[in-house]
Amino acid sequence: MSTIQVHSRVGDDGVLEVRIPLGAADANTDVVVTVAPVKSAECQSTKEPWADFISNTYGSCAGLGFEEPADLPLPND
C-alpha cells in the first residue's frame, strides 16, 4: 500500500466524510488517518476562481436557440 493524500472539505454540519477505495489487496489492513487544516493560500491553488469559471463557460449555450425575451412594458403612473 502506498501513501496517498486526499483533499476534502468539512460539511456545513461540521462532519468530514471521506471514502477512499484502496482495493481488495489492501483489505483488512490497519491504516492511520491524519486530519490537518489546509492554509487558505493552499486551497486557492486547487480552486478555480469564480471569474475564471464564468469566462470558461460563457457562451456555452449560444448554439441552442435560446432567445432573450422582450422587455416588459413599464407601468404608466
Biopython code that builds the backbone (N, CA, C, O; Angstrom):
import numpy as np
from Bio.PDB.StructureBuilder import StructureBuilder

atoms = [
    (1, "MET", "N", (0.852, -1.170, 0.000)),
    (1, "MET", "CA", (0.000, 0.000, 0.000)),
    (1, "MET", "C", (0.895, 1.229, 0.000)),
    (1, "MET", "O", (1.863, 1.305, 0.757)),
    (2, "SER", "N", (0.566, 2.181, -0.849)),
    (2, "SER", "CA", (1.342, 3.409, -0.898)),
    (2, "SER", "C", (0.627, 4.516, -0.136)),
    (2, "SER", "O", (-0.576, 4.431, 0.111)),
    (3, "THR", "N", (1.363, 5.541, 0.231)),
    (3, "THR", "CA", (0.788, 6.692, 0.915)),
    (3, "THR", "C", (0.049, 7.548, -0.106)),
    (3, "THR", "O", (0.574, 7.844, -1.179)),
    (4, "ILE", "N", (-1.159, 7.938, 0.235)),
    (4, "ILE", "CA", (-1.939, 8.806, -0.651)),
    (4, "ILE", "C", (-2.386, 10.028, 0.124)),
    (4, "ILE", "O", (-2.426, 10.024, 1.355)),
    (5, "GLN", "N", (-2.720, 11.067, -0.610)),
    (5, "GLN", "CA", (-3.198, 12.297, 0.005)),
    (5, "GLN", "C", (-4.536, 12.641, -0.628)),
    (5, "GLN", "O", (-4.651, 12.692, -1.852)),
    (6, "VAL", "N", (-5.537, 12.873, 0.190)),
    (6, "VAL", "CA", (-6.880, 13.187, -0.277)),
    (6, "VAL", "C", (-7.281, 14.539, 0.288)),
    (6, "VAL", "O", (-7.132, 14.787, 1.484)),
    (7, "HIS", "N", (-7.787, 15.412, -0.570)),
    (7, "HIS", "CA", (-8.279, 16.717, -0.118)),
    (7, "HIS", "C", (-9.796, 16.647, -0.053)),
    (7, "HIS", "O", (-10.442, 16.190, -0.997)),
    (8, "SER", "N", (-10.359, 17.095, 1.046)),
    (8, "SER", "CA", (-11.797, 17.074, 1.233)),
    (8, "SER", "C", (-12.195, 18.308, 2.025)),
    (8, "SER", "O", (-11.338, 19.038, 2.523)),
    (9, "ARG", "N", (-13.492, 18.539, 2.140)),
    (9, "ARG", "CA", (-13.980, 19.727, 2.841)),
    (9, "ARG", "C", (-14.988, 19.300, 3.900)),
    (9, "ARG", "O", (-15.819, 18.424, 3.664)),
    (10, "VAL", "N", (-14.907, 19.926, 5.066)),
    (10, "VAL", "CA", (-15.845, 19.657, 6.140)),
    (10, "VAL", "C", (-17.188, 20.267, 5.750)),
    (10, "VAL", "O", (-17.246, 21.423, 5.332)),
    (11, "GLY", "N", (-18.259, 19.503, 5.881)),
    (11, "GLY", "CA", (-19.591, 19.966, 5.514)),
    (11, "GLY", "C", (-20.126, 21.022, 6.468)),
    (11, "GLY", "O", (-19.540, 21.284, 7.519)),
    (12, "ASP", "N", (-21.250, 21.627, 6.087)),
    (12, "ASP", "CA", (-21.888, 22.649, 6.922)),
    (12, "ASP", "C", (-22.271, 22.118, 8.303)),
    (12, "ASP", "O", (-22.391, 22.882, 9.260)),
    (13, "ASP", "N", (-22.460, 20.806, 8.396)),
    (13, "ASP", "CA", (-22.826, 20.204, 9.670)),
    (13, "ASP", "C", (-21.608, 19.901, 10.546)),
    (13, "ASP", "O", (-21.753, 19.364, 11.644)),
    (14, "GLY", "N", (-20.409, 20.244, 10.064)),
    (14, "GLY", "CA", (-19.191, 20.018, 10.831)),
    (14, "GLY", "C", (-18.650, 18.601, 10.717)),
    (14, "GLY", "O", (-17.767, 18.210, 11.480)),
    (15, "VAL", "N", (-19.169, 17.834, 9.777)),
    (15, "VAL", "CA", (-18.749, 16.446, 9.613)),
    (15, "VAL", "C", (-17.919, 16.296, 8.346)),
    (15, "VAL", "O", (-18.311, 16.764, 7.277)),
    (16, "LEU", "N", (-16.783, 15.649, 8.472)),
    (16, "LEU", "CA", (-15.936, 15.341, 7.326)),
    (16, "LEU", "C", (-16.214, 13.907, 6.909)),
    (16, "LEU", "O", (-16.034, 12.975, 7.692)),
    (17, "GLU", "N", (-16.653, 13.739, 5.675)),
    (17, "GLU", "CA", (-16.911, 12.401, 5.157)),
    (17, "GLU", "C", (-15.891, 12.108, 4.066)),
    (17, "GLU", "O", (-15.799, 12.836, 3.077)),
    (18, "VAL", "N", (-15.129, 11.040, 4.253)),
    (18, "VAL", "CA", (-14.102, 10.655, 3.293)),
    (18, "VAL", "C", (-14.276, 9.179, 2.976)),
    (18, "VAL", "O", (-14.401, 8.348, 3.875)),
    (19, "ARG", "N", (-14.282, 8.869, 1.704)),
    (19, "ARG", "CA", (-14.401, 7.475, 1.262)),
    (19, "ARG", "C", (-13.264, 7.233, 0.286)),
    (19, "ARG", "O", (-13.176, 7.897, -0.746)),
    (20, "ILE", "N", (-12.391, 6.283, 0.608)),
    (20, "ILE", "CA", (-11.203, 6.040, -0.194)),
    (20, "ILE", "C", (-11.135, 4.557, -0.552)),
    (20, "ILE", "O", (-10.779, 3.736, 0.293)),
    (21, "PRO", "N", (-11.474, 4.203, -1.797)),
    (21, "PRO", "CA", (-11.348, 2.800, -2.188)),
    (21, "PRO", "C", (-9.879, 2.443, -2.413)),
    (21, "PRO", "O", (-9.203, 3.075, -3.224)),
    (22, "LEU", "N", (-9.390, 1.437, -1.701)),
    (22, "LEU", "CA", (-7.983, 1.056, -1.794)),
    (22, "LEU", "C", (-7.773, -0.249, -2.555)),
    (22, "LEU", "O", (-6.652, -0.549, -2.967)),
    (23, "GLY", "N", (-8.805, -1.007, -2.739)),
    (23, "GLY", "CA", (-8.673, -2.259, -3.485)),
    (23, "GLY", "C", (-8.686, -3.468, -2.566)),
    (23, "GLY", "O", (-8.382, -3.372, -1.377)),
    (24, "ALA", "N", (-9.044, -4.605, -3.143)),
    (24, "ALA", "CA", (-9.164, -5.852, -2.383)),
    (24, "ALA", "C", (-7.836, -6.308, -1.794)),
    (24, "ALA", "O", (-7.809, -6.943, -0.740)),
    (25, "ALA", "N", (-6.740, -5.987, -2.467)),
    (25, "ALA", "CA", (-5.428, -6.423, -1.973)),
    (25, "ALA", "C", (-5.099, -5.804, -0.612)),
    (25, "ALA", "O", (-4.312, -6.367, 0.149)),
    (26, "ASP", "N", (-5.692, -4.657, -0.305)),
    (26, "ASP", "CA", (-5.427, -3.977, 0.957)),
    (26, "ASP", "C", (-6.514, -4.224, 2.001)),
    (26, "ASP", "O", (-6.539, -3.553, 3.033)),
    (27, "ALA", "N", (-7.399, -5.165, 1.750)),
    (27, "ALA", "CA", (-8.465, -5.469, 2.709)),
    (27, "ALA", "C", (-7.861, -5.932, 4.027)),
    (27, "ALA", "O", (-6.816, -6.582, 4.041)),
    (28, "ASN", "N", (-8.504, -5.606, 5.111)),
    (28, "ASN", "CA", (-8.102, -5.997, 6.466)),
    (28, "ASN", "C", (-6.726, -5.465, 6.853)),
    (28, "ASN", "O", (-6.013, -6.100, 7.631)),
    (29, "THR", "N", (-6.351, -4.314, 6.320)),
    (29, "THR", "CA", (-5.087, -3.669, 6.660)),
    (29, "THR", "C", (-5.373, -2.479, 7.566)),
    (29, "THR", "O", (-6.292, -1.706, 7.295)),
    (30, "ASP", "N", (-4.603, -2.321, 8.634)),
    (30, "ASP", "CA", (-4.749, -1.159, 9.507)),
    (30, "ASP", "C", (-4.100, 0.047, 8.854)),
    (30, "ASP", "O", (-3.031, -0.059, 8.254)),
    (31, "VAL", "N", (-4.754, 1.194, 8.974)),
    (31, "VAL", "CA", (-4.215, 2.440, 8.428)),
    (31, "VAL", "C", (-4.342, 3.540, 9.466)),
    (31, "VAL", "O", (-5.100, 3.415, 10.429)),
    (32, "VAL", "N", (-3.596, 4.618, 9.266)),
    (32, "VAL", "CA", (-3.679, 5.798, 10.117)),
    (32, "VAL", "C", (-4.160, 6.951, 9.257)),
    (32, "VAL", "O", (-3.631, 7.185, 8.171)),
    (33, "VAL", "N", (-5.155, 7.666, 9.737)),
    (33, "VAL", "CA", (-5.676, 8.833, 9.026)),
    (33, "VAL", "C", (-5.347, 10.059, 9.863)),
    (33, "VAL", "O", (-5.682, 10.122, 11.046)),
    (34, "THR", "N", (-4.688, 11.037, 9.242)),
    (34, "THR", "CA", (-4.342, 12.281, 9.915)),
    (34, "THR", "C", (-5.171, 13.394, 9.313)),
    (34, "THR", "O", (-5.199, 13.556, 8.094)),
    (35, "VAL", "N", (-5.847, 14.165, 10.153)),
    (35, "VAL", "CA", (-6.657, 15.290, 9.692)),
    (35, "VAL", "C", (-5.936, 16.569, 10.092)),
    (35, "VAL", "O", (-5.639, 16.788, 11.266)),
    (36, "ALA", "N", (-5.658, 17.413, 9.099)),
    (36, "ALA", "CA", (-4.981, 18.682, 9.357)),
    (36, "ALA", "C", (-5.612, 19.762, 8.491)),
    (36, "ALA", "O", (-5.885, 19.522, 7.315)),
    (37, "PRO", "N", (-5.852, 20.953, 9.049)),
    (37, "PRO", "CA", (-6.419, 22.029, 8.236)),
    (37, "PRO", "C", (-5.419, 22.493, 7.189)),
    (37, "PRO", "O", (-4.208, 22.427, 7.399)),
    (38, "VAL", "N", (-5.930, 22.959, 6.072)),
    (38, "VAL", "CA", (-5.102, 23.454, 4.981)),
    (38, "VAL", "C", (-5.129, 24.970, 5.018)),
    (38, "VAL", "O", (-6.191, 25.565, 5.201)),
    (39, "LYS", "N", (-3.983, 25.597, 4.849)),
    (39, "LYS", "CA", (-3.929, 27.055, 4.807)),
    (39, "LYS", "C", (-4.722, 27.547, 3.614)),
    (39, "LYS", "O", (-4.733, 26.895, 2.570)),
    (40, "SER", "N", (-5.382, 28.678, 3.747)),
    (40, "SER", "CA", (-6.259, 29.173, 2.682)),
    (40, "SER", "C", (-5.502, 29.418, 1.384)),
    (40, "SER", "O", (-6.087, 29.269, 0.311)),
    (41, "ALA", "N", (-4.229, 29.788, 1.437)),
    (41, "ALA", "CA", (-3.452, 30.003, 0.210)),
    (41, "ALA", "C", (-3.281, 28.696, -0.550)),
    (41, "ALA", "O", (-3.284, 28.692, -1.781)),
    (42, "GLU", "N", (-3.131, 27.594, 0.165)),
    (42, "GLU", "CA", (-3.002, 26.286, -0.475)),
    (42, "GLU", "C", (-4.325, 25.868, -1.116)),
    (42, "GLU", "O", (-4.328, 25.241, -2.175)),
    (43, "CYS", "N", (-5.441, 26.210, -0.484)),
    (43, "CYS", "CA", (-6.760, 25.874, -1.033)),
    (43, "CYS", "C", (-7.021, 26.636, -2.325)),
    (43, "CYS", "O", (-7.595, 26.082, -3.263)),
    (44, "GLN", "N", (-6.615, 27.874, -2.384)),
    (44, "GLN", "CA", (-6.887, 28.694, -3.558)),
    (44, "GLN", "C", (-6.239, 28.131, -4.805)),
    (44, "GLN", "O", (-6.773, 28.298, -5.901)),
    (45, "SER", "N", (-5.097, 27.465, -4.666)),
    (45, "SER", "CA", (-4.422, 26.928, -5.842)),
    (45, "SER", "C", (-5.189, 25.779, -6.475)),
    (45, "SER", "O", (-4.986, 25.484, -7.653)),
    (46, "THR", "N", (-6.074, 25.116, -5.714)),
    (46, "THR", "CA", (-6.823, 23.999, -6.265)),
    (46, "THR", "C", (-8.235, 24.382, -6.697)),
    (46, "THR", "O", (-8.938, 23.570, -7.299)),
    (47, "LYS", "N", (-8.653, 25.601, -6.399)),
    (47, "LYS", "CA", (-9.995, 26.039, -6.751)),
    (47, "LYS", "C", (-9.941, 27.041, -7.890)),
    (47, "LYS", "O", (-9.094, 27.934, -7.908)),
    (48, "GLU", "N", (-10.848, 26.885, -8.834)),
    (48, "GLU", "CA", (-10.914, 27.826, -9.937)),
    (48, "GLU", "C", (-11.705, 29.044, -9.476)),
    (48, "GLU", "O", (-12.841, 28.899, -9.027)),
    (49, "PRO", "N", (-11.137, 30.229, -9.575)),
    (49, "PRO", "CA", (-11.882, 31.422, -9.165)),
    (49, "PRO", "C", (-13.165, 31.574, -9.981)),
    (49, "PRO", "O", (-13.244, 31.145, -11.132)),
    (50, "TRP", "N", (-14.152, 32.185, -9.366)),
    (50, "TRP", "CA", (-15.462, 32.345, -9.988)),
    (50, "TRP", "C", (-15.359, 33.065, -11.334)),
    (50, "TRP", "O", (-16.016, 32.658, -12.292)),
    (51, "ALA", "N", (-14.567, 34.104, -11.427)),
    (51, "ALA", "CA", (-14.435, 34.848, -12.690)),
    (51, "ALA", "C", (-13.880, 33.963, -13.802)),
    (51, "ALA", "O", (-14.323, 34.069, -14.945)),
    (52, "ASP", "N", (-12.931, 33.105, -13.494)),
    (52, "ASP", "CA", (-12.392, 32.181, -14.494)),
    (52, "ASP", "C", (-13.450, 31.181, -14.935)),
    (52, "ASP", "O", (-13.537, 30.837, -16.114)),
    (53, "PHE", "N", (-14.254, 30.716, -13.983)),
    (53, "PHE", "CA", (-15.329, 29.786, -14.311)),
    (53, "PHE", "C", (-16.316, 30.436, -15.285)),
    (53, "PHE", "O", (-16.712, 29.821, -16.275)),
    (54, "ILE", "N", (-16.700, 31.655, -15.006)),
    (54, "ILE", "CA", (-17.642, 32.356, -15.885)),
    (54, "ILE", "C", (-17.016, 32.564, -17.260)),
    (54, "ILE", "O", (-17.685, 32.351, -18.271)),
    (55, "SER", "N", (-15.767, 32.969, -17.321)),
    (55, "SER", "CA", (-15.090, 33.178, -18.608)),
    (55, "SER", "C", (-15.020, 31.897, -19.422)),
    (55, "SER", "O", (-15.158, 31.924, -20.645)),
    (56, "ASN", "N", (-14.806, 30.782, -18.747)),
    (56, "ASN", "CA", (-14.678, 29.500, -19.446)),
    (56, "ASN", "C", (-16.009, 28.926, -19.903)),
    (56, "ASN", "O", (-16.045, 28.137, -20.847)),
    (57, "THR", "N", (-17.107, 29.308, -19.252)),
    (57, "THR", "CA", (-18.402, 28.733, -19.604)),
    (57, "THR", "C", (-19.314, 29.698, -20.345)),
    (57, "THR", "O", (-20.327, 29.272, -20.897)),
    (58, "TYR", "N", (-18.988, 30.979, -20.374)),
    (58, "TYR", "CA", (-19.832, 31.970, -21.049)),
    (58, "TYR", "C", (-19.985, 31.606, -22.519)),
    (58, "TYR", "O", (-18.999, 31.320, -23.199)),
    (59, "GLY", "N", (-21.194, 31.617, -22.998)),
    (59, "GLY", "CA", (-21.448, 31.319, -24.398)),
    (59, "GLY", "C", (-21.568, 29.845, -24.704)),
    (59, "GLY", "O", (-21.722, 29.476, -25.868)),
    (60, "SER", "N", (-21.501, 28.983, -23.691)),
    (60, "SER", "CA", (-21.544, 27.549, -23.952)),
    (60, "SER", "C", (-22.906, 27.085, -24.467)),
    (60, "SER", "O", (-23.009, 25.993, -25.026)),
    (61, "CYS", "N", (-23.947, 27.889, -24.290)),
    (61, "CYS", "CA", (-25.293, 27.533, -24.767)),
    (61, "CYS", "C", (-25.708, 28.386, -25.968)),
    (61, "CYS", "O", (-26.883, 28.410, -26.336)),
    (62, "ALA", "N", (-24.756, 29.078, -26.573)),
    (62, "ALA", "CA", (-25.085, 30.013, -27.654)),
    (62, "ALA", "C", (-25.766, 29.334, -28.834)),
    (62, "ALA", "O", (-26.633, 29.942, -29.461)),
    (63, "GLY", "N", (-25.411, 28.119, -29.151)),
    (63, "GLY", "CA", (-25.976, 27.443, -30.315)),
    (63, "GLY", "C", (-27.257, 26.671, -30.042)),
    (63, "GLY", "O", (-27.714, 25.928, -30.910)),
    (64, "LEU", "N", (-27.852, 26.823, -28.860)),
    (64, "LEU", "CA", (-29.034, 26.044, -28.507)),
    (64, "LEU", "C", (-30.349, 26.726, -28.887)),
    (64, "LEU", "O", (-31.416, 26.144, -28.695)),
    (65, "GLY", "N", (-30.292, 27.935, -29.418)),
    (65, "GLY", "CA", (-31.501, 28.613, -29.867)),
    (65, "GLY", "C", (-32.253, 29.373, -28.789)),
    (65, "GLY", "O", (-33.388, 29.791, -29.017)),
    (66, "PHE", "N", (-31.656, 29.561, -27.630)),
    (66, "PHE", "CA", (-32.326, 30.354, -26.595)),
    (66, "PHE", "C", (-32.382, 31.810, -27.042)),
    (66, "PHE", "O", (-31.440, 32.326, -27.643)),
    (67, "GLU", "N", (-33.493, 32.459, -26.741)),
    (67, "GLU", "CA", (-33.640, 33.870, -27.084)),
    (67, "GLU", "C", (-34.010, 34.652, -25.839)),
    (67, "GLU", "O", (-34.738, 34.164, -24.975)),
    (68, "GLU", "N", (-33.504, 35.863, -25.757)),
    (68, "GLU", "CA", (-33.847, 36.732, -24.647)),
    (68, "GLU", "C", (-35.244, 37.287, -24.888)),
    (68, "GLU", "O", (-35.515, 37.812, -25.968)),
    (69, "PRO", "N", (-36.137, 37.184, -23.905)),
    (69, "PRO", "CA", (-37.482, 37.713, -24.107)),
    (69, "PRO", "C", (-37.459, 39.239, -24.177)),
    (69, "PRO", "O", (-36.545, 39.888, -23.669)),
    (70, "ALA", "N", (-38.480, 39.788, -24.815)),
    (70, "ALA", "CA", (-38.588, 41.247, -24.914)),
    (70, "ALA", "C", (-38.824, 41.835, -23.533)),
    (70, "ALA", "O", (-39.379, 41.179, -22.652)),
    (71, "ASP", "N", (-38.398, 43.079, -23.357)),
    (71, "ASP", "CA", (-38.627, 43.763, -22.085)),
    (71, "ASP", "C", (-40.120, 43.965, -21.873)),
    (71, "ASP", "O", (-40.854, 44.277, -22.811)),
    (72, "LEU", "N", (-40.559, 43.786, -20.641)),
    (72, "LEU", "CA", (-41.956, 44.031, -20.314)),
    (72, "LEU", "C", (-42.213, 45.525, -20.289)),
    (72, "LEU", "O", (-41.314, 46.293, -19.945)),
    (73, "PRO", "N", (-43.404, 45.955, -20.641)),
    (73, "PRO", "CA", (-43.695, 47.387, -20.605)),
    (73, "PRO", "C", (-43.711, 47.895, -19.178)),
    (73, "PRO", "O", (-44.112, 47.179, -18.261)),
    (74, "LEU", "N", (-43.277, 49.122, -18.993)),
    (74, "LEU", "CA", (-43.292, 49.751, -17.678)),
    (74, "LEU", "C", (-44.699, 50.236, -17.390)),
    (74, "LEU", "O", (-45.400, 50.678, -18.300)),
    (75, "PRO", "N", (-45.126, 50.161, -16.126)),
    (75, "PRO", "CA", (-46.472, 50.663, -15.801)),
    (75, "PRO", "C", (-46.534, 52.183, -15.931)),
    (75, "PRO", "O", (-45.571, 52.883, -15.617)),
    (76, "ASN", "N", (-47.668, 52.679, -16.393)),
    (76, "ASN", "CA", (-47.868, 54.138, -16.508)),
    (76, "ASN", "C", (-48.336, 54.675, -15.179)),
    (76, "ASN", "O", (-49.345, 54.224, -14.636)),
    (77, "ASP", "N", (-47.605, 55.635, -14.655)),
    (77, "ASP", "CA", (-48.004, 56.227, -13.355)),
    (77, "ASP", "C", (-48.798, 57.469, -13.567)),
    (77, "ASP", "O", (-49.220, 58.104, -12.601)),
]
sb = StructureBuilder()
sb.init_structure("model")
sb.init_model(0)
sb.init_chain("A")
sb.init_seg("    ")
for serial, (resi, resn, name, xyz) in enumerate(atoms, 1):
    if name == "N":
        sb.init_residue(resn, " ", resi, " ")
    sb.init_atom(name, np.array(xyz, "f"), 0.0, 1.0, " ", f" {name:<3s}", serial, name[0])
structure = sb.get_structure()
